[in-house]
């Protein structure tokens, strides 16, 4: 695979009430806020600038969660397929709970470094990310691939693309309605851009 192939574009869903307040949102199907909907529209307008073309991507895949599907629609994307592998990290018993609340009983807790009771392990999330990236890579000869999903899982995708463990995602930012770009430096995988929003892009 060379630098002349397509690239993988990651889009995080727009703001929800839970993302706004820091509540961990995995399985829960929660709608976008009005601001989240507005930002989904404006961030969609950024994609042609990032890709350098107005032509359609080779493949667009979205998480089954409504916040991701609506973000894709508002961003002007035609979703080719819904894929459970793009769902957010399953937080188990910590669903809907904030990190400060969890730390009241588990000091120093983060999803990257500690167990998540009743939820997914880092190994399980890694397996999903690796499978998703492997499939996306098979389409890059035909052009770009867009994956519409969530904050933590997108950060795992980025970490795995550049050869880090899932925990490496804690060092990568991904705000609501932001883009990241997975590309190449010749044959080497490269994190070409991350956390791009219309505000930052100018």
C-alpha positions as a Python dict, from the first residue, in 0.01 Angstrom:
ca = {
    (1, 'X'): (0, 0, 0),
    (2, 'X'): (143, 338, -99),
    (3, 'X'): (75, 706, -43),
    (4, 'X'): (-128, 718, -366),
    (5, 'X'): (-410, 517, -210),
    (6, 'X'): (-712, 667, -37),
    (7, 'X'): (-724, 773, 324),
    (8, 'X'): (-955, 691, 615),
    (9, 'X'): (-1155, 982, 758),
    (10, 'X'): (-1299, 949, 1107),
    (11, 'X'): (-1595, 1166, 1211),
    (12, 'X'): (-1712, 1182, 1570),
    (13, 'X'): (-2081, 1246, 1629),
    (14, 'X'): (-2198, 1592, 1733),
    (15, 'X'): (-2266, 1708, 2086),
    (16, 'X'): (-2525, 1536, 2303),
    (17, 'X'): (-2641, 1632, 2651),
    (18, 'X'): (-2432, 1347, 2789),
    (19, 'X'): (-2115, 1435, 2600),
    (20, 'X'): (-2162, 1795, 2709),
    (21, 'X'): (-2177, 1694, 3076),
    (22, 'X'): (-1904, 1429, 3058),
    (23, 'X'): (-2131, 1129, 3113),
    (24, 'X'): (-1991, 812, 2957),
    (25, 'X'): (-2216, 718, 2668),
    (26, 'X'): (-2179, 373, 2518),
    (27, 'X'): (-2497, 175, 2449),
    (28, 'X'): (-2743, 454, 2529),
    (29, 'X'): (-2913, 595, 2219),
    (30, 'X'): (-2923, 968, 2281),
    (31, 'X'): (-3009, 1246, 2038),
    (32, 'X'): (-2788, 1538, 1938),
    (33, 'X'): (-2840, 1875, 2101),
    (34, 'X'): (-2938, 2168, 1879),
    (35, 'X'): (-2574, 2278, 1886),
    (36, 'X'): (-2470, 1924, 1799),
    (37, 'X'): (-2694, 1929, 1492),
    (38, 'X'): (-2559, 2267, 1383),
    (39, 'X'): (-2200, 2153, 1421),
    (40, 'X'): (-2268, 1836, 1226),
    (41, 'X'): (-2377, 2049, 929),
    (42, 'X'): (-2076, 2280, 946),
    (43, 'X'): (-1825, 2000, 993),
    (44, 'X'): (-1970, 1822, 690),
    (45, 'X'): (-1876, 2123, 478),
    (46, 'X'): (-1513, 2070, 587),
    (47, 'X'): (-1477, 1725, 433),
    (48, 'X'): (-1434, 1832, 67),
    (49, 'X'): (-1154, 2065, 177),
    (50, 'X'): (-983, 1785, 366),
    (51, 'X'): (-1019, 1540, 77),
    (52, 'X'): (-946, 1787, -200),
    (53, 'X'): (-1249, 1673, -395),
    (54, 'X'): (-1627, 1694, -393),
    (55, 'X'): (-1664, 1342, -528),
    (56, 'X'): (-1817, 1075, -307),
    (57, 'X'): (-1596, 857, -87),
    (58, 'X'): (-1551, 495, -187),
    (59, 'X'): (-1727, 383, 131),
    (60, 'X'): (-1910, 544, 425),
    (61, 'X'): (-1981, 332, 733),
    (62, 'X'): (-2157, 451, 1049),
    (63, 'X'): (-2215, 330, 1402),
    (64, 'X'): (-2570, 207, 1469),
    (65, 'X'): (-2624, 474, 1737),
    (66, 'X'): (-2864, 752, 1640),
    (67, 'X'): (-2616, 1024, 1734),
    (68, 'X'): (-2373, 891, 1474),
    (69, 'X'): (-2631, 822, 1204),
    (70, 'X'): (-2788, 1167, 1236),
    (71, 'X'): (-2444, 1331, 1233),
    (72, 'X'): (-2362, 1152, 909),
    (73, 'X'): (-2690, 1262, 752),
    (74, 'X'): (-2649, 1625, 860),
    (75, 'X'): (-2290, 1622, 737),
    (76, 'X'): (-2419, 1536, 391),
    (77, 'X'): (-2284, 1181, 383),
    (78, 'X'): (-2456, 889, 215),
    (79, 'X'): (-2408, 597, 455),
    (80, 'X'): (-2342, 275, 269),
    (81, 'X'): (-2361, 53, 575),
    (82, 'X'): (-2427, 50, 949),
    (83, 'X'): (-2171, -154, 1140),
    (84, 'X'): (-2186, -258, 1506),
    (85, 'X'): (-1807, -259, 1519),
    (86, 'X'): (-1811, 122, 1511),
    (87, 'X'): (-2018, 148, 1831),
    (88, 'X'): (-1866, 329, 2127),
    (89, 'X'): (-1672, 151, 2401),
    (90, 'X'): (-1925, -35, 2617),
    (91, 'X'): (-1895, 123, 2963),
    (92, 'X'): (-2100, -141, 3142),
    (93, 'X'): (-2188, -31, 3496),
    (94, 'X'): (-2030, 308, 3428),
    (95, 'X'): (-2280, 397, 3154),
    (96, 'X'): (-2413, 747, 3216),
    (97, 'X'): (-2160, 813, 3494),
    (98, 'X'): (-1885, 1076, 3486),
    (99, 'X'): (-1518, 1009, 3554),
    (100, 'X'): (-1517, 1224, 3874),
    (101, 'X'): (-1811, 1019, 4004),
    (102, 'X'): (-1631, 691, 3930),
    (103, 'X'): (-1317, 817, 4100),
    (104, 'X'): (-1506, 863, 4425),
    (105, 'X'): (-1484, 485, 4463),
    (106, 'X'): (-1199, 401, 4221),
    (107, 'X'): (-924, 666, 4258),
    (108, 'X'): (-740, 745, 3938),
    (109, 'X'): (-986, 556, 3717),
    (110, 'X'): (-978, 603, 3341),
    (111, 'X'): (-1129, 383, 3072),
    (112, 'X'): (-779, 352, 2925),
    (113, 'X'): (-610, 213, 3235),
    (114, 'X'): (-871, 47, 3457),
    (115, 'X'): (-1136, -225, 3426),
    (116, 'X'): (-1490, -132, 3329),
    (117, 'X'): (-1725, -366, 3522),
    (118, 'X'): (-1982, -527, 3295),
    (119, 'X'): (-1838, -348, 2992),
    (120, 'X'): (-1575, -413, 2730),
    (121, 'X'): (-1210, -481, 2798),
    (122, 'X'): (-934, -301, 2611),
    (123, 'X'): (-864, -629, 2429),
    (124, 'X'): (-1223, -651, 2304),
    (125, 'X'): (-1221, -291, 2185),
    (126, 'X'): (-885, -348, 2017),
    (127, 'X'): (-1022, -648, 1828),
    (128, 'X'): (-1315, -442, 1697),
    (129, 'X'): (-1087, -157, 1593),
    (130, 'X'): (-840, -383, 1418),
    (131, 'X'): (-1116, -560, 1226),
    (132, 'X'): (-1271, -229, 1122),
    (133, 'X'): (-940, -88, 1003),
    (134, 'X'): (-852, -406, 815),
    (135, 'X'): (-1180, -393, 625),
    (136, 'X'): (-1151, -20, 555),
    (137, 'X'): (-802, -73, 416),
    (138, 'X'): (-936, -314, 154),
    (139, 'X'): (-1138, -27, 1),
    (140, 'X'): (-859, 231, -14),
    (141, 'X'): (-757, 127, -362),
    (142, 'X'): (-1095, 262, -476),
    (143, 'X'): (-1068, 591, -284),
    (144, 'X'): (-1135, 734, 58),
    (145, 'X'): (-1328, 566, 341),
    (146, 'X'): (-1531, 758, 601),
    (147, 'X'): (-1609, 602, 940),
    (148, 'X'): (-1869, 786, 1150),
    (149, 'X'): (-1863, 697, 1516),
    (150, 'X'): (-1767, 804, 1865),
    (151, 'X'): (-1499, 973, 2069),
    (152, 'X'): (-1322, 698, 2260),
    (153, 'X'): (-1353, 437, 1986),
    (154, 'X'): (-1223, 680, 1721),
    (155, 'X'): (-924, 744, 1946),
    (156, 'X'): (-863, 368, 1964),
    (157, 'X'): (-882, 351, 1583),
    (158, 'X'): (-618, 622, 1558),
    (159, 'X'): (-392, 454, 1811),
    (160, 'X'): (-417, 117, 1643),
    (161, 'X'): (-355, 267, 1297),
    (162, 'X'): (-15, 392, 1408),
    (163, 'X'): (77, 79, 1599),
    (164, 'X'): (-6, 183, 1955),
    (165, 'X'): (-211, -12, 2207),
    (166, 'X'): (-569, 96, 2265),
    (167, 'X'): (-445, 292, 2569),
    (168, 'X'): (-250, 513, 2331),
    (169, 'X'): (-580, 675, 2243),
    (170, 'X'): (-571, 873, 2568),
    (171, 'X'): (-301, 1092, 2413),
    (172, 'X'): (-513, 1186, 2110),
    (173, 'X'): (-791, 1445, 2114),
    (174, 'X'): (-1127, 1395, 1938),
    (175, 'X'): (-1398, 1652, 2016),
    (176, 'X'): (-1763, 1624, 1910),
    (177, 'X'): (-1817, 1680, 1537),
    (178, 'X'): (-1441, 1665, 1472),
    (179, 'X'): (-1251, 1489, 1194),
    (180, 'X'): (-935, 1282, 1202),
    (181, 'X'): (-741, 1159, 900),
    (182, 'X'): (-554, 829, 878),
    (183, 'X'): (-306, 829, 594),
    (184, 'X'): (37, 717, 485),
    (185, 'X'): (398, 829, 472),
    (186, 'X'): (492, 608, 180),
    (187, 'X'): (418, 258, 318),
    (188, 'X'): (405, 363, 686),
    (189, 'X'): (75, 437, 854),
    (190, 'X'): (46, 800, 956),
    (191, 'X'): (-191, 999, 1175),
    (192, 'X'): (-225, 1278, 919),
    (193, 'X'): (-462, 1500, 1118),
    (194, 'X'): (-675, 1487, 1429),
    (195, 'X'): (-947, 1686, 1604),
    (196, 'X'): (-1016, 1904, 1301),
    (197, 'X'): (-1326, 2125, 1329),
    (198, 'X'): (-1438, 2419, 1115),
    (199, 'X'): (-1320, 2652, 1397),
    (200, 'X'): (-967, 2513, 1387),
    (201, 'X'): (-952, 2475, 1010),
    (202, 'X'): (-1022, 2846, 953),
}
